[in-house]
Amino acid sequence: MAEALRNMQGEPDKAAQSMTHETPFEEFWKLFKRDRLAMVGLGVLVLLLFMAVAGKALTEWWVVFDPAAVNLVDKFKSPFSQASALVPADVRPLAGIYLLGTDELGRDVFARMLQGSFVSLSIGFVAVGISVFIGILLGGLAGYYGNLRLGIMTVDTLIMRFTDVMLSFPTFFLILTAVALLPPSIYNIMIIIGITSWMGTTRFVRAEFLALREQDFVVAARAMGLPERRIIFLHMVPNAIAPVLVSATIGVASAILTESALSFLGFGVQPPFATWGNILSDGKGFIFDAPWLFFIPGIAILVVVLAFNLVGEGMREALNPKLRRR
Amino acid sequence: MWPYILRNLLQRLVLLFIVSVIAHGVVHLAPGEPTEVDPSNPRMKPEDIVKIRKAFHLDEPLHLQYAYWMRDLFSGELKSFKDSQPVLPKIWDRFLNSLPLFILATIIIWTLSFPTGIHAAVRRGSVYDRSTTFIAYTLISVPGFFLSYLAILWVVSVLGVPVIGMRTFGMEDALPLFRGMDRLWHLVVPSLMTALGGIAVLSRYVRSQMLEVIGQDYVRTARAKGLPEDQVIYRHALRNALLPFVTMFGFLLPGLIGGSVIFEQIFAWPGLGRLGYDAILSRDFPVILTINFIAAALTLAGTFMSDLLYAAVDPRIRLH
């Protein structure tokens, strides 16, 4: 998130510079700060990022919390309960207390949530990364080289008709079919969510490129004889990136939700990986005996997805040119 | 007008053809055949697998399989791999089950979103606006099945009524009135849960659309004329803000299939989404492909309708 915002610093916006001496990023940040909900969301996301990195570090590299340790003596312990004396020292939770309780196999829910935060977040980021990459590539091609003819149709027609084809698939049903038929693997889920969600990005990158292609600074760059690669990646992409960032932020949220929906149907990430989605869908069977197994991951997903959505909407509002001049 | 419609129809048919080819390719090229659903079955000998593959044309090249599928689909001969029942009547039965759920959910979405969204736009920045905004985002962000489980628990423990399936088991001999009430009751909770996400999205969209229109010059003119505020909002602004929503009727159609898998699974509702889910589990290719084909056809018909509707209601748009 923070890197994404920093990238926007370099964005040239002539109109804004002529009026004030603020950089576009400073102007964006001033507007974004006013949205209190979005700021809270940003705070949650920063916290989550730390948690995900800590989760990866503490459950895999330097195992303080072992998400895979099974202690059948300690199954269904409620949050903040003491570990039994029978649990061997090397798999005891920190200070002997299960912060978030244990599940039906006596695994530490806190350790699993920590591990899951990294896995869930990386599913969101990788899937969105794939869809943004395809979106910018195809949208940029259609927008910049749209008039080029390939046989019977132009590049633009070819790419946009293909986008229409992809939009005609019932997305969730397609994801479900592909995930169910392919061998179960976390990478397949990331890739499938990614390659079924790039159509929106393609459409507005193309629209931005069509508008930018006629602008003076692009014409000037072309007149100076800059290579097309430079024009596209250094001059046009940074100017078209703002709406992409907004939709990417919201895209991460929906990828996390899609993963939890797949887990619910039994096609999600398979053990030994824990994700918030599959902790939640495993927990639904114990809603009476061990409600924390259901509520902790459910509320965690809700808070994180909400934070992504609020930040995305806050960015959209702050980047809205109609609101900028107020 | 007519040349536009004809050309557009033709384009959409080509799209539908490409969609069906891609779907066919994805389903058939992915590893895992109907013969491998139960690999541990000791009675399944290699020669049986060869026989099954031959019967389902699975040993033929891909383009021939596609041709067989299309031929059977359009002659109505298409049979399910799983139980050899004809596919189209099977889908039609499930479609009739899904339809009431879809209709009730749509009614709930449209009747709740508009008042909420308009009110929020008119009182922009008020406590009401901010709280509905927050509630809308919460509803978009919550995993559907998490909320549905909570709703089921609440309904069953507080109201003490069953919510699973389409009817209560053992009610077959009851009076038609009671059976009807039973059906209706079973319908309410699932359609409400299906509708929640839609209400959140649509009310946000209504709000932003209204805000857009309220900022326009002709609304200021109407106010300057001294018209009462109600008339400005509901006559001048709302009518213009409604334009894009006419087209959304077209986008409703595909929702019949796509969005229902999860909710039909939660509420054990024997609809199209669950048929698709079961077909995927048992690698029932004809059913998967046909549901996908129908969904794509509905999507294309929906966008086509929305184009036409838009041109019909907005005189500024001409099709050519």
HADDOCK unambig.tbl for C-alpha pairs under 7 A between the chains (distance, minus, plus):
assign (segid A and resid 165 and name CA) (segid B and resid 15 and name CA) 5.89 0.50 0.50
assign (segid A and resid 165 and name CA) (segid B and resid 19 and name CA) 5.86 0.50 0.50
assign (segid A and resid 168 and name CA) (segid B and resid 296 and name CA) 5.07 0.50 0.50
assign (segid A and resid 168 and name CA) (segid B and resid 299 and name CA) 5.69 0.50 0.50
assign (segid A and resid 168 and name CA) (segid B and resid 300 and name CA) 6.44 0.50 0.50
assign (segid A and resid 169 and name CA) (segid B and resid 296 and name CA) 5.46 0.50 0.50
assign (segid A and resid 170 and name CA) (segid B and resid 258 and name CA) 5.29 0.50 0.50
assign (segid A and resid 170 and name CA) (segid B and resid 295 and name CA) 6.24 0.50 0.50
assign (segid A and resid 170 and name CA) (segid B and resid 296 and name CA) 6.67 0.50 0.50
assign (segid A and resid 171 and name CA) (segid B and resid 258 and name CA) 6.97 0.50 0.50
assign (segid A and resid 172 and name CA) (segid B and resid 258 and name CA) 6.12 0.50 0.50
assign (segid A and resid 173 and name CA) (segid B and resid 258 and name CA) 5.93 0.50 0.50
assign (segid A and resid 177 and name CA) (segid B and resid 280 and name CA) 6.18 0.50 0.50
assign (segid A and resid 180 and name CA) (segid B and resid 280 and name CA) 6.91 0.50 0.50
assign (segid A and resid 181 and name CA) (segid B and resid 30 and name CA) 5.87 0.50 0.50
assign (segid A and resid 181 and name CA) (segid B and resid 31 and name CA) 6.28 0.50 0.50
assign (segid A and resid 181 and name CA) (segid B and resid 32 and name CA) 6.07 0.50 0.50
assign (segid A and resid 182 and name CA) (segid B and resid 30 and name CA) 5.92 0.50 0.50
assign (segid A and resid 182 and name CA) (segid B and resid 31 and name CA) 6.02 0.50 0.50
assign (segid A and resid 257 and name CA) (segid B and resid 143 and name CA) 6.03 0.50 0.50
assign (segid A and resid 298 and name CA) (segid B and resid 146 and name CA) 6.34 0.50 0.50
assign (segid A and resid 302 and name CA) (segid B and resid 141 and name CA) 5.54 0.50 0.50
assign (segid A and resid 302 and name CA) (segid B and resid 142 and name CA) 4.80 0.50 0.50
assign (segid A and resid 305 and name CA) (segid B and resid 141 and name CA) 5.26 0.50 0.50
assign (segid A and resid 306 and name CA) (segid B and resid 137 and name CA) 6.40 0.50 0.50
assign (segid A and resid 306 and name CA) (segid B and resid 138 and name CA) 6.11 0.50 0.50
assign (segid A and resid 306 and name CA) (segid B and resid 141 and name CA) 5.12 0.50 0.50
